[in-house]
Amino acid sequence: MAEKLFTEFPPVSTSEWEEVIKKDLKGADYEKKLVWRTIDGFSVRPYYRAEDLAGLKYAGKHPGEFPFIRGTRQDNEWFIHESICCRDNDFARANREARLLLEKGVESLGFHIDEDRVITTGDFATLLEGIAIETVPVHFCGCCIRTSESLDNFLRYVDTTNADKDEVKAFFDFAPVSVLTRKGHFCEEKAFNRLAECIRAAAPYRNIRVIAIDGFIFNSCGASSTQELAYSISEGSEYLSRLSEMGLPVELIAGKMYFKFGVGSSYFMEIAKFRAARMLWANVVNNYGCNCKCAEKMVVCATTSEYNQTVYDSYVNMLRGTTEAMSAAIAGVDYMEVTPFDASFRVPNDFSNRIARNVQNILKEEARFNKVTDPGAGSYYIEMLTEKIADAAWDMFRKTEEEGGFIANFKAGKIQSEIKAVSEKKDKNAATRRETILGTNQYPNFIEKASDEITKDIVSRDIPTVMGKRVETHACHRADNVEPLRPYRVAQEFEALRLATDRSGKEPKAFMLTFGNLAMCRARAQFSSNFFAVAGIRITDNNRFESIEEGVKAAIASKAEIVVACSSDDEYAAAVPEIARLLGDKAILVVAGEPACKEELQGKGISNFISVKSNVLETLRDYQAKLGIKPL
């Protein structure tokens, strides 16, 4: 850039660009056609230029510089993380699994342990035998929810190894506020007192962190990227405020925190989210009077989304996980775990775990994503997205703080309400196909039928499952209980719809009766085939019939329960009533499109129409009812 390589080309002003765009739009509304309105309500323009970056406060910062918008390090190395379930508290088996994973490219290990279990020093010795804790970060999930004894025992174990205290990297998810969000209650005073004890105990160990900020739960409940960021920052601020009032230094508190985020499917938005997260958190910690730059650095553990995963056409989850991992890598996270493609309906097997692990290996070893720090820097689009999401999240954070902080807002139900409002928008967008869930609400696999692994529990939003297994919950009758957050997958309602067909014992068929204009009849046949296949209805497509009579005869012979008239609007007024007469009551007649003659056709008893304006989910439920298929 310093050599001015493009000076031979004359500059083009923004006004000149805009004039060309307006001309190309041919009178169409610029705002509706080209300006993206995010689910949080802020607008994103179709392009940005250097002049747009002029007012950005942190433009031009280098990696490792406050407020760490470009990363907390001079490199872009991250740890490839994988979790292990310590089933039946069999620590020896978990150790064997962990050591095998280290041979396969894993660089950071997570151990999920029963929350009621106190891990003894001997347990840690068994679990971590042969694992160099000075080079391999270890994460312990669940074991510190109710007690700090496990942490004390781990520190005793570390002392027995003669490891360098400053080099040991360990994470304990002592997260009392997360207990509130997931269960609806927690013993507030007792929990914060125990947390303070944990911080004091871990103080001599620079890289042992004990406060987990669980942003992943917000992602899993359908929150927007802005909400996930704002509420995570607010939760972290709650810890800073409460624990500093108990006499702990801000530097120590912040240095013992780490953030767990989900990675959604909005590629550039997720890159911007992580860049904005570091910037906002650094400013929050700084405003608490922190005098240590290291404590202002956010440690980010990212996991690709479970909210986006599907059980039908599940191999698409590999693509979702890959693009999400790319977002996180470009944004410069510290730890990353790719959710296996089959985690939504079963315990992941060796193949799915290997694929998930190798996504990161490829990003590092072949795509070389770890060789460039913050490659998005200087991109006008990413820089502006970062600024916009940071502004929106900061406004949301300040509002939460002004209303008493995270805990007060959660107990009042405000946070749950705000997240629900956004998740309902997402659900509606999916139901109307304004948002595509590939292989589920759009472009389904026509011949797929659910395996025995797919059960009602897995596709039900009312029954929580983890890795395909139902999670038993117990009703809480505490007087101070509030509504917890309830994770779900956005595809579940569509999956329940299709599973109802698969388990009905029927194989309903939809016949595409194509006639007239070839281009229109084929386009509408393809649309209608996708439409009905979403519910697991078998499709009989046809190129084009020479006459209506020929088409109806073939439809009756196919014994299809649904016949879809597919042609141009001009031909529907005369043809559809004739099709209805010839078809009689042998099948349900559906018209593909919203023709100008719709009211006229309705006056003649034609009542079924499908189009891009249809609510696919509700419409298909109606057709299932007509076919005698009961909901699950």
MARTOR-360358 format. One record per residue (C-alpha): x, y, z; residue in three letters. Coordinates in steps of 0.5 Angstrom, whole numbers, plus 500, padded with zeros to 3 digits. Layout:
<torkes>
XYZALA
...
</torkes>
This chain:
<torkes>
500500500MET
506505501ALA
508504494GLU
501506492LYS
501501487LEU
494503484PHE
495510483THR
495509475GLU
487508476PHE
483514477PRO
479514484PRO
472513484VAL
468517489SER
462514493THR
457518490SER
459515483GLU
459508486TRP
452509489GLU
449512482GLU
451506478VAL
448501484ILE
442505483LYS
442505476LYS
443497476ASP
437497481LEU
432499476LYS
428503481GLY
428497486ALA
428500493ASP
436500495TYR
434499503GLU
430493502LYS
434490496LYS
441491499LEU
441493506VAL
441487511TRP
438489517ARG
440484523THR
436480528ILE
439485533ASP
436491529GLY
442495526PHE
443496519SER
449493515VAL
450496508ARG
452492502PRO
459495502TYR
464500506TYR
470504504ARG
476507507ALA
472513509GLU
468509513ASP
473507518LEU
476514519ALA
472515526GLY
473508528LEU
477509535LYS
481503535TYR
483502528ALA
490501527GLY
492498533LYS
496492533HIS
495485536PRO
497485543GLY
495492544GLU
490494548PHE
484493547PRO
486487544PHE
481488538ILE
486484534ARG
488479539GLY
491478545THR
498475542ARG
503476537GLN
501470533ASP
494466532ASN
496459535GLU
490456538TRP
489450542PHE
485444539ILE
480442544HIS
476435545GLU
472433551SER
472426554ILE
466424559CYS
469421565CYS
463415565ARG
462412571ASP
468416574ASN
472411571ASP
478415571PHE
483410568ALA
479409562ARG
479417561ALA
486417562ASN
487412556ARG
482416552GLU
486422553ALA
493420552ARG
490417545LEU
487423543LEU
494427544LEU
497422539GLU
491424534LYS
493432534GLY
489434540VAL
492440544GLU
487441550SER
483436554LEU
476437557GLY
474432562PHE
466432564HIS
465429571ILE
459428575ASP
458435579GLU
456431585ASP
463428585ARG
469430589VAL
475429585ILE
481426590THR
488427589THR
489420587GLY
483421582ASP
487426579PHE
494422579ALA
490417575THR
486421570LEU
493425568LEU
498420568GLU
503421563GLY
500428561ILE
504433561ALA
500439565ILE
505444563GLU
504443556THR
497440555VAL
491445558PRO
486441562VAL
479443563HIS
475440568PHE
467441567CYS
462439573GLY
466438578CYS
466445582CYS
459447581ILE
458445588ARG
464444592THR
471447591SER
475441594GLU
476438587SER
480445586LEU
484444593ASP
486437591ASN
488438584PHE
493444587LEU
496438592ARG
497434586TYR
500439582VAL
505440588ASP
507433588THR
509433580THR
514439582ASN
511442575ALA
512450574ASP
506453577LYS
507459572ASP
506454566GLU
500449569VAL
494451565LYS
488448568ALA
481451568PHE
475449573PHE
468451571ASP
466454578PHE
460458575ALA
455460580PRO
451465576VAL
451459570SER
448455575VAL
442460576LEU
442461568THR
441453567ARG
437451573LYS
433457575GLY
436458582HIS
443458586PHE
445459593CYS
448466592GLU
452468598GLU
455461599LYS
457460592ALA
460467592PHE
464465598ASN
466459596ARG
468462589LEU
472467593ALA
476461596GLU
477458590CYS
481465587ILE
485465593ARG
487458593ALA
489459585ALA
492465586ALA
499463586PRO
498459580TYR
498464574ARG
495460569ASN
489456573ILE
483459572ARG
477458576VAL
471462574ILE
467460567ALA
463465564ILE
458461560ASP
456465554GLY
455458550PHE
448457554ILE
446464550PHE
448461543ASN
444455545SER
438458546CYS
437462540GLY
440468542ALA
443473537SER
451474537SER
450481540THR
446478546GLN
451473547GLU
456478547LEU
453483552ALA
450478557TYR
457474557SER
460481559ILE
455483564SER
456476567GLU
463477568GLY
462484570SER
458481576GLU
463477578TYR
468483578LEU
463487582SER
461482587ARG
468479588LEU
472486589SER
467488594GLU
469482598MET
476485598GLY
479481592LEU
483485587PRO
480486580VAL
487484577GLU
486477581LEU
479476579ILE
480478572ALA
486473571GLY
482467574LYS
476468569MET
475465562TYR
469466557PHE
466460553LYS
462462547PHE
458458542GLY
460460534VAL
454461530GLY
453460523SER
453468521SER
460467518TYR
463475518PHE
458476524MET
462471528GLU
468474527ILE
466481529ALA
463478535LYS
470475538PHE
474481536ARG
468486539ALA
468481545ALA
476482547ARG
475490546MET
469490550LEU
472486556TRP
478490556ALA
475496557ASN
470493562VAL
476491566VAL
480497565ASN
474501568ASN
474497574TYR
481500576GLY
485494573CYS
493496573ASN
495489569CYS
494489562LYS
495481562CYS
488481567ALA
485485561GLU
486480556LYS
480475555MET
481468554VAL
476465549VAL
474458549CYS
470457543ALA
465451541THR
461450534THR
454451535SER
449446537GLU
443450536TYR
445449528ASN
445442528GLN
440437525THR
439430525VAL
436429518TYR
442430513ASP
446430519SER
453430514TYR
451437513VAL
453439520ASN
460438518MET
460444513LEU
457448519ARG
462446524GLY
467447518THR
465454517THR
464456524GLU
471454526ALA
474458520MET
470464523SER
473463530ALA
480461527ALA
480468523ILE
477472530ALA
483469534GLY
480465539VAL
485461544ASP
481454545TYR
477451540MET
472445540GLU
468443534VAL
462439535THR
462432532PRO
456432526PHE
452427530ASP
452430537ALA
445432537SER
442425536PHE
447420539ARG
454419543VAL
459421538PRO
463415535ASN
470415533ASP
469417526PHE
465423528SER
470425533ASN
476424528ARG
472429523ILE
471434528ALA
478434530ARG
481434523ASN
477440521VAL
482444526GLN
488440523ASN
486442516ILE
485449518LEU
492449521LYS
496445517GLU
493446510GLU
489452510ALA
495455515ARG
490459519PHE
494460525ASN
500463521LYS
497470520VAL
494474526THR
487477525ASP
487477517PRO
480480518GLY
484487520ALA
483492515GLY
477489511SER
472495511TYR
466490512TYR
469486518ILE
471493521GLU
465496521MET
461489523LEU
466489529THR
464497531GLU
457495530LYS
456489534ILE
460492539ALA
456498540ASP
450494540ALA
452490545ALA
455495549TRP
448499549ASP
445492552MET
450491557PHE
450498560ARG
442497560LYS
443491564THR
448494569GLU
443500570GLU
438496572GLU
442492577GLY
446487573GLY
446481570PHE
443477577ILE
438482578ALA
435482571ASN
435474570PHE
431474577LYS
426479574ALA
426475568GLY
428480563LYS
434476560ILE
430470559GLN
424475556SER
429478551GLU
433472549ILE
426469547LYS
424475543ALA
430474539VAL
429466538SER
422467536GLU
424471531LYS
429466529LYS
424460529ASP
419464525LYS
424466520ASN
426458519ALA
418457519ALA
417461513THR
424459510ARG
427466510ARG
433463514GLU
435456511THR
436450515ILE
440446509LEU
437439509GLY
431441514THR
427446512ASN
430447505GLN
433442500TYR
432436504PRO
434429502ASN
428426499PHE
429419500ILE
432419507GLU
428416513LYS
430417520ALA
434411523SER
432408530ASP
437412533GLU
432418532ILE
427418537THR
421423540LYS
426425545ASP
431428541ILE
427432536VAL
422435542SER
424442545ARG
421440551ASP
425434553ILE
433436554PRO
438431551THR
445431551VAL
449427545MET
443423544GLY
441421551LYS
435424555ARG
437428561VAL
433427567GLU
431434570THR
428434577HIS
422440579ALA
425445584CYS
420447589HIS
424453592ARG
421459593ALA
426463589ASP
426459583ASN
426463576VAL
425461569GLU
432458567PRO
434458560LEU
432452556ARG
437450550PRO
434447544TYR
436446536ARG
432451531VAL
431445527ALA
427441532GLN
420443530GLU
421441523PHE
425434525GLU
419433529ALA
414434523LEU
418429519ARG
419424524LEU
411424525ALA
411422518THR
417417518ASP
414413524ARG
406414522SER
407407518GLY
405411512LYS
408413505GLU
404419503PRO
406421496LYS
406428492ALA
405428485PHE
407434481MET
402435475LEU
406439470THR
403443464PHE
404449460GLY
410453460ASN
416449461LEU
420454465ALA
414456470MET
412449471CYS
419446472ARG
421452477ALA
414451481ARG
415443481ALA
422444484GLN
419449489PHE
413444491SER
418438491SER
422441496ASN
416444500PHE
413437501PHE
419433502ALA
421437508VAL
415433512ALA
418427509GLY
412426504ILE
415422498ARG
415426491ILE
413424484THR
416429479ASP
415430472ASN
418434466ASN
411436463ARG
405433461PHE
402435454GLU
395435457SER
392436463ILE
388430462GLU
394426461GLU
397429467GLY
391427472VAL
391420469LYS
398419471ALA
397422478ALA
391418479ILE
395412477ALA
400414482SER
395413488LYS
399420490ALA
395423496GLU
397430494ILE
397433487VAL
400439486VAL
398443479ALA
405446477CYS
405452471SER
404459470SER
399464473ASP
396465466ASP
394458465GLU
391457472TYR
384460471ALA
382455466ALA
386449468ALA
386448475VAL
378448475PRO
378442470GLU
384439474ILE
379439480ALA
373436476ARG
378430473LEU
381429480LEU
375429484GLY
376426491ASP
382422489LYS
387426492ALA
388433495ILE
389438490LEU
394444491VAL
396450487VAL
403452487ALA
404459487GLY
400466489GLU
396467482PRO
392473481ALA
386469480CYS
387466487LYS
380469489GLU
376466483GLU
379459484LEU
377459491GLN
370461489GLY
370455485LYS
372451491GLY
380450490ILE
383452497SER
390449497ASN
396454495PHE
403454497ILE
408459495SER
414463498VAL
410467502LYS
407460506SER
409459513ASN
412452511VAL
412449518LEU
404451519GLU
402449512THR
405442513LEU
402441519ARG
395442516ASP
397437510TYR
399432515GLN
393432519ALA
389432512LYS
393425511LEU
391422518GLY
398423520ILE
398425528LYS
404429531PRO
409426536LEU
</torkes>
